[in-house]
Amino acid sequence: MVADSKRKQIMATSRIMGMANQTFAESFTDKFKDDTYVLILGNKDESSNLAPADGSYASSINSFFGDVGAVLPEYSAPYPVTRHHKWKQGIIWTPWDPTKDQEGQAYYCEHNRKVYLCLDNNSGTICNEPPKGTNPNSYTDHISGYTWQYMYSITGLMNHYLRSMNGTAWMPVPPIKTDKERKQLSSTDAYFLKNEVEKYGQANGGELLRIVVQEEAKRDLRWDSVSDTLFEPVVDPEKSAVINPVFEYLGPKDEANTTKRGHQLKRIDINNRGKGYPMSVSLRLGIEPSTLSQNATGYDSDHVVGGATSPTDEGIKGPFIYGVASPPNGFGDAVGLLYAYQSMFLVMLDPYALRQYTDSTSWNTAALVRNPLYKGQQIGQVISANTKSAQASYFSAATVIKTDNSATAQNFASGNKLSSIASAGNNTRVSGTVASNVLKGSKRDVRLTGQGADLVSGGDNLFTEQTNSGLISGKVSFSTASSSTPTSSTIDTVEKTPLSFGKDNLGRYPEVLHTFNFPSISLNPESVRADAGKTLMVALLVGGA
């Protein structure tokens, strides 16, 4: 047989890319088990530079902080996702084929929160019967003739990852559990049924699922004589399958074209699947097609069961007939089988909890930071996230200053950029952006975020910056007070941000993994209780091509 090197190269490239993407997604997810991750929310205007660039390390983010932070729990770790194909009636589903690059194709579907792989579409029949059941072995429905393989169920926290982003629908794909994790599964666990699929596959991997008979073979090929052993797998498996080719004889009355007389292959049934086959099963041809059909088409065994190109059409390549078997370990590797090479990072924030740590009522920017320090210590040792839910643990991240209740201080509005002047000199400091400004007792609490907010000190004078001005509102004078001296607010005390970005005691430096802007999200400024029961969602896709 002549090998089709180009087809094999495409297959190999696709699998290598898939393996690389899968490795990236899995390693990114595993990182969450070793490090502490923090999401920092802020509020900035278009001209401010609140967040550093992605990939920044300590040297460039020492003065970065937002308004409020959240230490992320384990359940916030990126979760593998793939395109969501919801089952629909009246369409033709594509059967799974390991010899082809099927990324983006509808060869699987979700129905009633269960995910199924299409193994056979009954020669391209319209599907009118939805898949059902959770049996670890595949089954064929008696209405549309489709063969479906149950893979897993979408339950619990997995439902949060069933969503659309940027016009694309996504669904979660659970990875394979470790042996230790499997032993701890109960019969009510969402992973239990998937684990049954994995166990069945480990015991029955390499089942011969179907024999693909392409249209060229059905339409153009004829045999003068046939037998039950006309097609046989090349490999010697652990347990041989039993296959049965089905033919129809076409004589002179059936076809006027005498070159097409003979036995026409209709299909090849599998009466016993066997096991131990490779996913792509090559067949040997016991009898060559008839001479008459060869004269008309040019097809011989190199085209029928090999990889040769059609002598009449370069777009037609063999093999026209080949077998498809289940993976060596069955269908447990849903991540690989469904091209789940991207992961969705999903954070669920409790607005009521947020309001306990900040007076801000809106945010439009966020940064995902790994291993920041909190009050000089590893943040994971100071603030522990709740690993039993998807909710984070929150903390104040801004610099909080107490000022007098002067007219100037009252006008510090959210988004204003401020500058300060030290009381003992005339050096100007960039002090950041106002996140909130509230009256508490006789003093005002002003929360500052961004570059330079950690430089202010008690006794400094605080001013509102003017547009197109590098200094402050009005003229600066340290002479005797006069009408030319700007009205300012005097800082009483400063509670600086607890965040810092130095090396921790394990030698790790913090890193900004991603910063992103979004339409402003707002909480009810009148009542913290008004936001009880609501959830803010932050979603991000990572990895993949």
C-alpha positions in Angstrom: 0.0 0.0 0.0 1.1 3.5 -0.7 1.2 5.7 2.4 -0.3 9.2 2.3 2.5 11.1 4.0 0.8 14.5 3.8 -2.4 13.2 5.6 -0.3 11.6 8.3 1.7 14.8 8.7 -1.4 16.9 9.2 -2.7 14.4 11.7 0.6 14.4 13.6 0.8 18.2 13.6 -2.7 18.5 14.9 -2.0 16.0 17.7 1.3 17.7 18.6 -0.4 21.1 18.8 -3.2 19.6 20.8 -0.8 18.0 23.2 1.1 21.3 23.6 -2.1 23.3 24.3 -3.4 20.6 26.7 -0.1 20.6 28.6 -0.2 24.4 28.9 -3.8 24.4 30.1 -3.1 21.7 32.6 0.1 23.3 33.9 -1.6 26.6 34.3 -4.3 25.0 36.3 -1.8 23.0 38.4 0.0 26.3 39.3 -3.0 27.3 41.4 -2.2 24.5 43.8 1.3 25.8 44.4 0.9 29.6 44.5 -1.5 32.2 45.9 -3.5 34.3 43.4 -5.1 37.6 44.1 -7.6 39.6 42.0 -7.3 43.3 42.7 -10.2 45.6 41.6 -9.7 49.3 40.8 -11.3 52.2 39.2 -9.4 54.3 36.7 -10.0 56.9 34.1 -8.6 56.6 30.5 -5.5 58.6 31.2 -4.4 56.9 34.4 -2.1 54.0 34.6 -3.5 52.0 37.4 -2.4 48.5 36.4 1.1 47.4 35.2 1.6 45.4 32.0 1.0 41.7 31.9 4.1 39.8 32.9 5.4 42.6 35.2 7.6 41.6 38.1 8.5 43.2 41.3 10.8 45.9 39.9 7.9 47.5 38.0 4.9 46.9 40.2 6.2 47.9 43.6 3.8 50.8 43.7 0.9 49.2 42.1 -2.3 48.5 44.0 -6.0 48.8 43.4 -8.9 49.5 45.7 -9.9 46.1 47.1 -8.4 42.6 46.7 -9.7 39.1 46.8 -7.6 36.0 47.6 -8.9 33.3 45.3 -10.0 29.9 46.4 -9.0 26.6 44.8 -12.3 26.5 42.9 -11.3 29.7 41.0 -8.5 27.8 39.3 -8.8 27.8 35.5 -11.0 25.0 34.3 -10.7 23.3 30.9 -13.4 24.3 28.5 -14.4 23.6 24.9 -16.9 24.8 22.4 -20.5 24.1 23.5 -22.6 22.2 21.0 -26.1 21.7 22.3 -28.0 18.9 20.9 -30.6 19.9 18.3 -33.2 17.9 16.4 -33.1 17.6 12.6 -29.4 18.0 12.0 -26.6 15.6 11.0 -24.0 15.2 13.7 -20.4 14.4 12.7 -19.0 11.1 13.9 -15.8 11.1 15.9 -12.8 10.3 13.8 -9.3 10.2 15.3 -7.7 10.4 11.8 -9.1 13.9 11.2 -8.6 17.3 12.8 -12.1 17.9 14.2 -11.5 20.9 16.3 -14.6 23.2 16.2 -16.8 20.4 14.6 -20.0 19.2 16.1 -19.0 15.6 16.8 -20.2 15.8 20.4 -23.1 17.4 22.1 -24.6 18.4 25.4 -28.1 17.4 26.3 -29.8 17.8 29.7 -26.4 18.6 31.2 -24.9 15.4 29.9 -22.1 15.3 27.3 -22.1 12.6 24.5 -19.6 11.7 21.8 -21.1 10.7 18.4 -19.5 7.5 17.3 -21.7 6.7 14.3 -24.3 8.8 12.4 -25.8 6.0 10.4 -24.2 7.0 7.1 -25.2 10.7 7.5 -28.8 10.3 8.7 -30.6 13.3 10.2 -30.8 12.9 13.9 -34.2 13.1 15.5 -33.6 11.2 18.8 -31.5 12.9 21.5 -28.8 10.9 23.3 -29.7 9.6 26.8 -28.4 7.6 29.7 -25.1 7.4 31.6 -24.0 3.8 30.7 -20.2 3.7 30.4 -20.6 1.7 27.2 -21.8 3.2 24.0 -25.3 2.4 22.6 -27.2 2.8 19.3 -30.7 4.3 19.3 -33.4 2.6 17.3 -34.9 5.7 15.7 -32.1 7.6 14.0 -29.5 4.7 14.2 -26.9 6.9 15.9 -24.3 5.5 18.2 -23.5 7.6 21.3 -20.9 7.4 24.0 -21.7 9.0 27.3 -18.7 11.0 28.6 -19.6 13.0 31.7 -22.3 15.2 33.4 -22.2 18.9 34.0 -23.2 19.4 37.7 -22.4 21.6 40.7 -19.8 24.3 40.2 -19.2 23.1 36.7 -22.4 24.9 35.6 -20.8 28.2 36.2 -18.4 27.5 33.3 -21.3 26.9 30.9 -21.5 30.4 29.4 -20.8 32.5 26.3 -17.8 34.8 25.9 -17.2 37.1 23.0 -20.0 35.4 21.0 -18.7 31.9 21.5 -20.5 29.3 23.7 -18.3 27.3 26.1 -18.8 24.3 28.3 -16.6 22.8 31.0 -14.6 19.6 30.5 -13.5 17.7 33.6 -9.9 16.4 33.7 -9.0 12.9 34.7 -8.8 12.4 38.5 -5.8 11.0 40.2 -5.9 7.6 41.8 -6.2 9.2 45.2 -9.0 11.4 44.1 -10.9 8.4 42.6 -10.8 6.5 45.8 -12.5 9.4 47.6 -15.4 9.6 45.1 -18.9 8.7 46.4 -21.7 7.4 44.3 -23.4 10.9 44.4 -20.3 12.7 43.2 -20.5 14.4 39.8 -17.2 12.6 38.8 -18.5 9.2 39.8 -20.2 8.5 36.5 -17.2 9.8 34.5 -15.0 7.6 36.6 -17.1 4.6 35.5 -16.5 5.6 31.9 -12.7 5.7 32.7 -12.9 2.2 34.3 -14.7 0.7 31.4 -12.2 2.2 29.0 -9.2 0.8 30.9 -10.7 -2.6 30.7 -12.0 -2.5 27.1 -9.8 0.0 25.3 -9.3 -0.3 21.6 -12.8 -1.5 20.7 -13.5 -1.5 17.0 -16.4 0.9 16.8 -17.1 1.3 13.1 -15.8 0.7 9.6 -15.8 4.0 7.6 -16.9 3.4 4.0 -16.5 6.6 2.0 -18.9 7.5 -0.8 -16.2 6.8 -3.5 -16.1 3.2 -2.4 -19.9 2.8 -2.4 -20.4 4.6 -5.7 -17.5 3.5 -7.9 -16.1 0.1 -6.7 -17.4 -3.3 -7.8 -16.1 -6.8 -7.1 -16.6 -9.8 -9.3 -16.7 -12.0 -6.2 -16.9 -11.4 -2.5 -16.5 -13.2 0.8 -16.8 -12.6 4.5 -13.1 -12.2 4.8 -12.8 -9.6 2.0 -11.8 -6.9 4.6 -9.7 -7.8 7.6 -7.8 -5.6 10.1 -4.1 -5.6 9.6 -3.2 -5.6 13.3 -3.5 -8.6 15.6 -5.4 -7.3 18.6 -5.9 -8.6 22.1 -9.3 -9.8 21.1 -10.3 -9.9 17.4 -13.5 -8.2 16.2 -16.1 -9.8 14.0 -16.9 -7.8 10.9 -19.5 -8.5 8.2 -19.3 -6.7 4.8 -22.7 -6.2 3.2 -22.9 -6.1 -0.6 -25.5 -5.6 -3.3 -25.1 -7.1 -6.8 -25.8 -4.8 -9.7 -26.5 -6.6 -13.0 -27.3 -5.5 -16.5 -30.9 -4.6 -15.7 -29.8 -2.6 -12.7 -27.1 -0.5 -14.5 -26.8 0.2 -18.1 -23.1 0.9 -17.7 -21.4 -2.4 -18.0 -18.2 -1.2 -16.4 -20.2 -0.9 -13.1 -21.5 -4.4 -13.0 -20.7 -6.5 -10.0 -20.9 -6.5 -6.2 -21.3 -3.1 -4.7 -20.3 -2.5 -1.1 -23.1 -1.0 1.0 -21.6 -1.1 4.5 -19.5 -3.1 6.9 -21.2 -4.2 10.1 -19.3 -5.0 13.3 -20.9 -8.0 15.1 -18.2 -8.1 17.9 -16.0 -5.1 18.7 -13.1 -7.0 20.1 -10.4 -4.9 21.9 -6.8 -3.8 21.7 -7.0 -2.1 18.3 -5.2 1.3 17.5 -7.6 4.2 17.1 -7.0 4.2 13.3 -7.4 0.7 12.0 -5.9 -0.2 8.6 -7.5 -3.0 6.6 -6.2 -5.5 4.2 -8.1 -6.2 1.0 -8.5 -9.9 0.2 -9.8 -9.4 -3.4 -9.0 -6.5 -5.7 -11.9 -4.6 -7.3 -13.0 -5.9 -10.6 -11.0 -5.1 -13.7 -14.0 -3.3 -15.2 -14.3 -0.9 -12.3 -10.6 -0.3 -12.2 -10.7 0.7 -15.9 -13.4 3.2 -15.1 -12.0 4.6 -11.9 -8.4 3.6 -11.6 -8.9 2.5 -8.0 -7.1 -0.5 -6.6 -6.1 -1.6 -3.1 -3.7 1.3 -2.7 -6.7 3.6 -2.9 -9.3 1.4 -1.2 -7.4 0.6 2.0 -4.2 2.6 1.4 -3.4 6.3 1.2 -3.0 6.8 -2.5 -4.5 9.8 -4.4 -7.2 9.2 -7.0 -5.8 9.1 -10.5 -8.8 11.1 -11.7 -9.2 13.6 -8.9 -6.3 14.8 -6.7 -8.8 15.9 -4.1 -9.8 12.4 -3.4 -7.4 10.4 -1.2 -7.5 7.0 0.3 -8.2 5.1 2.3 -11.8 4.8 1.2 -12.4 2.1 3.8 -10.8 2.1 7.3 -11.6 1.2 10.9 -12.1 3.5 13.9 -11.5 2.2 17.4 -11.8 3.7 20.8 -8.7 5.1 22.5 -6.4 2.6 24.3 -7.9 3.7 27.7 -11.3 4.4 26.4 -13.1 7.8 26.5 -12.1 9.0 29.9 -9.7 11.7 28.6 -12.5 14.2 27.8 -10.0 17.1 27.7 -8.1 15.6 24.8 -11.0 14.1 23.0 -13.0 17.4 23.0 -10.1 19.7 22.3 -10.4 21.4 25.6 -7.1 23.2 25.2 -8.4 26.5 26.7 -9.2 27.1 30.3 -11.7 29.5 31.8 -10.6 31.5 34.7 -13.8 32.3 36.7 -14.1 34.3 39.9 -17.4 34.8 41.8 -17.4 37.9 44.0 -19.8 38.6 46.9 -20.8 42.3 46.7 -21.9 42.4 50.3 -18.5 41.0 51.4 -16.7 43.6 49.2 -18.5 46.4 50.9 -17.1 45.4 54.2 -13.6 46.2 53.0 -14.1 49.3 50.8 -16.3 52.4 50.5 -16.0 52.2 46.7 -19.2 51.5 44.8 -17.8 50.9 41.3 -14.8 49.3 39.5 -13.7 49.1 35.9 -10.3 47.5 36.0 -8.8 44.4 37.6 -5.4 42.7 37.8 -4.6 39.0 38.5 -1.5 38.9 40.6 0.5 35.9 41.8 2.1 35.8 45.2 1.9 39.4 46.4 3.0 40.2 50.0 0.5 41.3 52.6 1.9 43.3 55.4 5.3 41.9 54.5 4.2 38.2 54.6 3.1 35.7 52.1 -0.5 36.6 51.5 -1.6 32.9 51.5 -0.3 32.6 55.1 -2.1 35.7 56.3 -5.4 35.5 54.4 -6.8 32.1 53.5 -9.4 31.6 50.8 -12.4 29.4 51.4 -11.7 26.3 49.4 -15.2 24.9 50.0 -16.9 27.5 47.8 -16.2 29.6 44.9 -16.2 32.8 47.0 -13.0 34.6 47.7 -11.6 36.1 50.9 -11.4 39.9 50.7 -9.1 42.6 52.0 -8.6 46.4 51.6 -5.9 47.1 49.1 -6.0 51.0 48.9 -4.1 53.6 50.8 -6.6 55.2 53.2 -6.0 58.8 54.3 -8.0 60.8 56.9 -8.4 64.5 56.1 -10.2 67.4 57.5 -13.8 68.1 56.3 -12.8 71.1 54.3 -14.5 72.2 51.1 -11.5 70.9 49.1 -11.7 67.5 50.7 -15.5 67.3 50.1 -14.9 67.8 46.4 -12.5 64.9 46.0 -14.6 62.7 43.7 -14.1 59.1 42.6 -11.7 59.1 39.6 -10.0 62.5 40.5 -6.2 62.5 40.3 -4.6 64.0 43.3 -1.2 65.5 44.2 0.3 66.2 47.6 2.9 68.6 48.9 4.9 67.8 51.9 4.2 70.2 54.8 7.9 70.8 55.3 8.9 71.5 51.8 7.8 72.2 48.3 8.3 68.8 46.6 5.3 67.6 44.6 4.2 64.0 44.9 1.9 62.1 42.6 -0.6 60.6 45.0 -2.9 58.5 42.8 -6.6 58.3 42.0 -9.6 58.7 44.3 -11.5 55.4 44.7 -14.0 56.8 47.3 -14.5 59.7 49.7 -16.9 59.4 52.6 -17.4 61.3 55.8 -16.8 59.3 59.0 -17.3 61.3 62.2 -15.6 64.7 61.8 -13.0 63.4 59.3 -13.2 62.3 55.7 -11.9 58.8 54.6 -10.3 59.1 51.1 -9.2 55.9 49.4 -6.3 56.4 47.0 -5.1 53.9 44.4 -2.4 53.7 41.8 1.1 55.0 41.4 2.5 57.1 44.3 -0.4 56.7 46.7 2.0 55.0 49.2 4.2 58.1 49.3 1.8 60.4 51.1 2.4 61.2 54.8 0.6 62.7 57.7 0.7 66.5 57.6 0.9 66.7 53.8 -1.4 69.0 51.9 -3.6 67.3 49.3 -4.9 69.0 46.1 -6.9 68.1 43.0 -5.0 68.0 39.8 -6.2 70.2 36.9 -6.5 69.1 33.3 -3.4 69.7 31.3 -1.5 70.7 34.4 1.5 69.0 35.9 1.0 70.5 39.3 -2.0 71.4 41.4 -5.1 73.6 41.3 -4.2 77.3 41.8 -0.8 78.7 42.6 1.5 77.2 45.2 3.0 79.6 47.8 4.6 78.9 51.1 4.6 82.6 52.1 2.1 84.2 54.2 -1.4 83.0 53.4 -3.1 85.1 50.8 -5.7 84.9 48.1 -3.1 83.3 45.9 -2.6 80.4 48.2 -4.6 77.4 47.1 -7.2 75.9 49.3 -6.0 72.5 50.3 -6.9 69.6 52.6 -4.5 68.6 55.3 -3.8 64.9 55.8 -4.3 63.8 59.3 -3.3 60.1 59.3 -2.3 57.6 56.6 -3.0 53.9 56.5 -0.9 52.7 53.6 -1.8 49.8 51.4 -1.0 46.4 53.0 0.2 45.1 49.6 3.9 44.9 48.5 5.7 43.1 45.8 9.0 42.0 47.2 10.5 38.5 47.2 8.8 36.2 49.7 10.5 33.7 52.1 10.3 31.0 49.4 12.3 33.1 46.9 9.2 33.8 44.8 8.5 37.2 43.2 5.0 38.3 42.5 3.9 38.6 38.9 1.0 40.3 37.2 -0.6 37.6 35.0 -3.2 39.7 33.4 -4.9 43.1 33.6 -8.2 43.9 32.0 -10.7 46.6 31.7 -14.5 46.2 31.6 -17.6 48.3 31.7 -18.0 49.8 35.2 -19.7 47.4 37.7 -21.5 49.2 40.5 -23.0 48.4 43.9 -25.9 50.1 45.6 -24.3 53.1 47.3 -27.3 53.5 49.7 -27.4 50.1 51.3 -24.9 47.2 51.6 -27.8 44.9 52.3 -29.3 45.7 48.9 -26.5 43.7 47.3 -26.8 40.7 49.5 -27.4 37.5 47.5 -26.0 39.0 44.3 -22.8 37.8 42.6 -20.3 39.5 40.5 -18.6 37.3 37.9 -15.2 37.8 36.4 -14.3 35.4 33.5 -11.1 35.1 31.5 -10.0 32.6 28.9 -6.4 31.4 28.9 -4.3 29.0 26.8 -5.2 27.3 23.5 -4.6 28.4 19.9 
